[in-house]
């Protein structure tokens, strides 16, 4: 299962009043494990940068004036997210801006059914508690010391950790039977072992185990069925 954790930075709070996307950050999860694959785009908003927004993310109009407009980078963004689920904190904000940008260039909007809103997940899991990203990092012991200003890619990386905690903690990544052919450090292909490794138990090991079981007493315990199974006898 592929999911994309996503965040944006903008010139303000309302796309209907002329605010625009200025940064997009996405990170890939496969079966709830970060692969290291990401998409990071700066976008020229073709307008000024209000001081309030600049204080949040530190992206100046001068810096962004050299970056491509959304129409130029849209396909790279769409290719990366493909048709997979999008994990977003306070999704209505980011989706509203992205859909506005997509409408401007004649592209289909992001469908609501593919959106996973971690703000809603956090409120359901911790009713009454603060559900901001910083508060969730504190609650789950996630290091967000690099987050001196908002940044789309960094916030996506942090949100990926928060998302796994909201799903049940880091143990969510231990579903090893569901792993794909990528390892945990960056998506390198891992060939399956052609044949299982032989057992390291010797005949003496098996005999010692059988003798130990016999000392436990208790009549005919359930594990005798496995000890006396044909495979176990053959191994002896």
C-alpha positions as CSV (number, residue, x, y, z in Angstrom):
1,X,0.0,0.0,0.0
2,X,1.4,3.4,-1.1
3,X,0.6,6.6,0.8
4,X,1.9,10.1,0.3
5,X,2.3,12.4,3.3
6,X,1.9,16.0,2.0
7,X,2.2,19.6,3.1
8,X,2.1,23.0,1.5
9,X,3.2,26.5,2.3
10,X,1.2,29.5,0.9
11,X,1.1,33.3,0.7
12,X,-1.8,33.4,3.1
13,X,-5.0,31.7,4.4
14,X,-7.6,32.0,1.6
15,X,-7.2,30.9,-2.0
16,X,-10.4,32.7,-2.8
17,X,-8.8,36.0,-2.0
18,X,-5.8,35.5,-4.2
19,X,-3.4,33.6,-2.0
20,X,-1.3,31.0,-3.8
21,X,0.8,27.9,-3.1
22,X,4.6,28.6,-2.8
23,X,6.0,25.2,-1.6
24,X,4.9,21.6,-1.8
25,X,6.5,18.7,0.1
26,X,5.6,15.1,-0.2
27,X,7.2,11.9,1.2
28,X,6.3,8.3,0.3
29,X,5.2,5.6,2.6
30,X,5.0,1.9,1.5
31,X,3.0,-0.3,3.9
32,X,3.4,2.5,6.5
33,X,7.2,2.6,6.1
34,X,9.0,5.7,4.8
35,X,11.0,4.8,1.7
36,X,13.1,8.0,1.4
37,X,11.4,8.9,-1.9
38,X,10.1,12.5,-1.9
39,X,8.9,15.4,-4.0
40,X,9.9,18.9,-3.0
41,X,8.9,21.9,-5.1
42,X,9.1,25.7,-4.7
43,X,6.5,27.6,-6.7
44,X,6.5,31.2,-8.0
45,X,3.2,32.6,-6.8
46,X,3.3,35.5,-9.2
47,X,2.4,37.9,-6.5
48,X,3.9,39.6,-3.4
49,X,4.6,37.8,-0.1
50,X,2.7,39.2,2.9
51,X,4.8,39.8,6.0
52,X,2.6,37.5,8.1
53,X,3.2,34.6,5.7
54,X,6.9,35.4,5.5
55,X,7.2,35.2,9.2
56,X,5.7,31.7,9.2
57,X,7.8,30.0,6.4
58,X,10.6,32.5,5.6
59,X,10.1,32.3,1.8
60,X,10.5,35.8,0.3
61,X,9.0,37.1,-3.0
62,X,12.6,37.6,-4.2
63,X,13.5,34.0,-3.6
64,X,10.4,32.6,-5.2
65,X,10.6,34.9,-8.2
66,X,13.3,32.6,-9.7
67,X,11.2,29.5,-9.2
68,X,8.8,27.9,-11.8
69,X,5.1,28.7,-11.7
70,X,2.7,26.0,-10.7
71,X,1.7,25.1,-14.3
72,X,5.3,24.2,-14.9
73,X,5.7,21.8,-11.9
74,X,2.2,20.5,-11.7
75,X,2.9,17.3,-13.7
76,X,5.9,16.4,-11.6
77,X,3.7,16.8,-8.5
78,X,0.8,14.8,-10.1
79,X,3.2,12.0,-11.3
80,X,4.6,11.6,-7.8
81,X,1.3,11.4,-5.9
82,X,-0.3,9.2,-8.6
83,X,-3.6,7.9,-7.5
84,X,-2.5,7.0,-3.9
85,X,-3.9,8.2,-0.6
86,X,-2.8,11.6,0.6
87,X,-2.0,12.0,4.3
88,X,-2.4,15.7,5.3
89,X,-2.7,17.6,8.6
90,X,-5.7,19.9,8.5
91,X,-6.4,18.6,5.0
92,X,-9.1,21.2,4.1
93,X,-6.5,23.9,4.0
94,X,-3.9,22.2,1.7
95,X,-6.5,20.5,-0.5
96,X,-8.3,23.8,-1.0
97,X,-5.2,25.5,-2.2
98,X,-4.0,22.6,-4.4
99,X,-7.4,22.2,-6.0
100,X,-7.5,26.0,-6.7
101,X,-4.1,25.7,-8.4
102,X,-5.2,22.6,-10.4
103,X,-8.4,24.3,-11.5
104,X,-6.4,27.2,-12.8
105,X,-4.5,25.0,-15.2
106,X,-7.5,22.8,-16.2
107,X,-6.5,19.7,-14.2
108,X,-8.9,17.5,-12.2
109,X,-9.2,18.3,-8.5
110,X,-7.9,16.0,-5.8
111,X,-10.8,13.6,-4.9
112,X,-11.9,13.7,-1.3
113,X,-12.0,9.9,-0.9
114,X,-8.2,9.7,-1.2
115,X,-7.6,12.2,1.7
116,X,-6.5,11.1,5.2
117,X,-6.7,14.0,7.6
118,X,-4.4,13.5,10.5
119,X,-6.0,16.4,12.4
120,X,-9.2,14.5,12.5
121,X,-7.3,11.3,13.5
122,X,-5.6,13.2,16.3
123,X,-8.8,14.6,17.6
124,X,-10.5,11.2,17.7
125,X,-7.5,9.6,19.4
126,X,-6.8,12.4,21.9
127,X,-10.2,14.2,22.5
128,X,-9.7,17.5,24.3
129,X,-5.9,17.6,23.7
130,X,-4.1,19.9,21.4
131,X,-3.9,18.5,17.8
132,X,-1.3,20.9,16.4
133,X,1.7,19.3,14.8
134,X,4.1,20.6,17.4
135,X,1.8,19.4,20.2
136,X,1.6,15.9,18.7
137,X,5.4,15.8,18.4
138,X,5.6,16.5,22.1
139,X,3.0,13.9,22.9
140,X,4.7,11.2,21.0
141,X,8.3,12.1,21.7
142,X,9.1,13.1,18.1
143,X,12.1,15.4,17.6
144,X,10.9,18.6,15.8
145,X,13.8,20.8,16.9
146,X,14.6,21.5,13.3
147,X,11.2,23.1,12.8
148,X,12.2,26.7,13.6
149,X,10.0,27.8,10.7
150,X,7.3,25.9,8.7
151,X,8.7,24.1,5.7
152,X,6.6,21.8,3.5
153,X,9.1,18.9,3.1
154,X,10.3,19.0,6.8
155,X,6.7,19.1,8.0
156,X,5.8,16.2,5.8
157,X,8.7,14.1,7.2
158,X,7.6,15.0,10.8
159,X,3.9,14.3,9.9
160,X,4.8,10.9,8.6
161,X,6.2,10.0,12.1
162,X,3.1,11.5,13.8
163,X,0.8,9.5,11.4
164,X,2.4,6.2,12.3
165,X,2.0,7.0,16.0
166,X,-1.7,7.9,15.5
167,X,-2.1,4.5,13.8
168,X,-0.8,2.7,16.9
169,X,2.8,3.6,17.4
170,X,6.0,2.6,15.7
171,X,4.9,-1.1,16.0
172,X,2.8,-0.3,13.0
173,X,5.9,-0.6,10.9
174,X,6.6,-4.2,12.2
175,X,4.1,-5.9,9.9
176,X,6.9,-7.7,8.2
177,X,4.6,-10.1,6.4
178,X,3.3,-7.1,4.4
179,X,6.6,-5.6,3.3
180,X,7.2,-5.1,-0.4
181,X,10.5,-5.8,-2.2
182,X,12.0,-2.6,-0.7
183,X,14.1,-2.4,2.4
184,X,13.7,0.2,5.1
185,X,16.4,2.6,3.9
186,X,15.5,3.9,0.5
187,X,13.8,1.5,-1.8
188,X,16.6,-0.7,-3.0
189,X,15.3,-4.0,-4.4
190,X,15.8,-7.0,-2.2
191,X,15.8,-10.5,-3.8
192,X,13.9,-13.1,-1.9
193,X,15.9,-16.1,-0.4
194,X,15.6,-19.0,-2.9
195,X,15.4,-21.7,-0.2
196,X,14.7,-21.5,3.5
197,X,17.8,-21.7,5.8
198,X,18.2,-25.1,7.3
199,X,17.3,-25.6,11.0
200,X,20.2,-25.0,13.4
201,X,18.7,-27.5,15.9
202,X,20.6,-30.7,16.4
203,X,19.2,-34.1,17.4
204,X,20.7,-33.5,20.9
205,X,18.9,-30.1,21.1
206,X,15.6,-31.8,20.2
207,X,16.2,-34.6,22.7
208,X,17.0,-32.1,25.5
209,X,13.9,-30.2,24.8
210,X,11.7,-33.3,24.9
211,X,13.3,-34.3,28.2
212,X,12.6,-30.8,29.6
213,X,8.9,-31.0,28.5
214,X,8.6,-34.4,30.2
215,X,9.5,-32.7,33.6
216,X,6.6,-30.3,33.4
217,X,4.0,-32.9,34.2
218,X,0.4,-32.0,34.0
219,X,-0.8,-35.0,32.1
220,X,-0.9,-34.6,28.4
221,X,-0.3,-30.9,27.6
222,X,-1.3,-29.4,24.3
223,X,2.2,-28.9,23.1
224,X,2.8,-32.6,23.0
225,X,0.7,-32.6,19.8
226,X,3.4,-30.5,18.2
227,X,6.3,-32.3,19.7
228,X,4.9,-35.6,18.4
229,X,4.0,-34.3,15.0
230,X,5.6,-36.2,12.0
231,X,7.9,-33.2,11.1
232,X,9.2,-33.1,14.7
233,X,9.8,-36.9,14.8
234,X,11.5,-36.8,11.4
235,X,13.8,-34.0,12.6
236,X,14.8,-36.2,15.5
